[in-house]
Amino acid sequence: MVREELLLAADRRSVVISGLLIGIVAGIVFATFEMIVAALMGMGFFAPLRMISAIVLGEQALDPSYSLGAATIVGLIVHMILSAIYGLIYGLAVSAWSLLRQRAWLVLVGSLYGLLLWLVNFYVIAPIAFPWFGMADPVVQFIAHAFFGTAVGLLLTWRLARS
């Protein structure tokens, strides 16, 4: 009985750690999509990273005269930390609810999780704390967040299938 409990605890830890790492990978997918779309829309390839870096550096990071290198590096770091945290939260949810371990549920709930992140980030947090995110196209953000959640679900499905 104790051995089974230890194995279950180790499995839960593995899912949580996988969620954290998968969050980073999904964050890279998210950032790449955002940057390509920003460039295609004429906003500039690095505009999303400038907006993200402004969370830490302040609104001056949005100014084109502000160091692109600093804004890019800080934007990447902040984005990857947030992506890891969001992936960790998803991993915690999956480790807590065994129903989510079924492959179809992992992907579906992952997609819904991405959409929940979009709603909270853009309609609750950003208007209060980071109003410059209002410059971002809501449809693009919706798609990007759905990509993030779906990628988290798919990658975690793949990871669990391998273990």
N, C-alpha and C positions, 0 to 999 in steps of 0.2 A: 504493500500500500504506500509506504513512504517513497519507495523507488518510483512508483507511478506519479506521485505528486511532484517529485524532483524533475522527472522528465517533462511533465506538463508545465512546470515553472520555467524550465530551460527552453521549451518550445515557445512559450509566451515571450520570453526575453528575446529569442531569435526573431519573432515576428515584429516586435517593437524596434529592435535594431535595424531590421530590414526596412521597416517603414521609414526610419530616419534616413537611411542611405538612398532608398527609392525616392524619397521626397527631393533629394538633391538632384537625382537624375531627371525626375519629372520637372523640376525647376529649370533645368537646362533646356528641356523641350519647350517649356513655357517662354523662357527668355528669348530663345531663338525665334520662335513664332512672333512674339511681340516686336522684336527688333526688325525682322523682315517686313512685317506689316507696316510698322512705323516708317520705314524707308520707302515702301511703295506708296504710302499716303502722303509723302512729302514732308514728314515731320523730322526726318533724320534718323539714321540707323540707331544712334545712341540715345535718342529721346527717352525711351523707357527706362534706361539705366540712370539718366539724369533725374527723372521723376522719383525713382526709388532712392537714389543717393540723397535727394533733398529731405528724406525722412530724418537723416542724421546730420547732413551738412546745412540744412535750411534752404529756403527758397532761392537763395543766390546761386545754388548749383544748377538751376534751370536756365540761368543767363548764358547765352552762347559764349560770352567772354570768360566764363568760369572755366577752369582747367578741365578739359575733356578727360585727361588721364585720371585725375583725382575723382571726378564724378563717375567714371566708368568703373574704376577699382572699387570704390565705396559702394556703388550700385550693385556690382556683382556680389560683393561680400554680404551686404544686407539681404539681397534677394536669395542667396544660397542659404543663409541662416534661417530666413523665414520659410523657405521651401523645406528645409530639414525639420523645422518645428512642425509644419503642417503635415509632413510625412510621418513624423513621430506620433502626432495626435491620431492620424489614421491607423497607424500600427497598434496604438493602444486600444483603439476601438475594436479592431479586428481581433486582438488577443483577448479582449473581454467578452466578446459575443461570438460564440461558436457558429451561429447561423451565417455570419459574414465570411466564414472560411470556405463556403461553397463558391466555386469559380464565377458563376454568373452573378452572384450577389456581390462579390468583390469588385467587379467591374461596374455594375450598376450603382452600387452605393458609392464607389469611388467617383463616378461622374456626378452624382448628386452632391457629394462632399465638395467637389470643385465648384459647383454652382452655389452652394451655401457659402463657401469662402468668398465668392464674387459678391454675393449680396451683403455679407457682413463687411468686407473690406471697402466696397465702393458706395454702399448706401447707409452704413452706420459709422464706421471709423473715419473714412476719408473726408466726408463733409465736415466733421468736427475737427480732426487733427491735421489732415493733409489736403486742403482744398484744391491744390493744383492737380490732383488726380481727376478732377472734373474735366480736365482738358482731354482725357483719354476717351476714345470712342467706346460707348457702353457695349455695342455689339461685338467689337473686337475683344473687349475684356471678358464678355460672356463666353466667347469661343475659347479664349486662352485659358480661362479657369476650368472650363469643361475639359479641355485637353489635359490640363494638369491632373484633375481628378481621375480621368479615364486612364492616363498614363500610370498614376499611382496604383489604381486597381489592377491594370494589366500586368505591371511589373511585379506587384505582390503576388498575383496569381501565378506568374512564372516562377517566382522565388519559392513559393510554397509547394509547387509541383515538383521542384527539384529536390526538396528536403524530405 
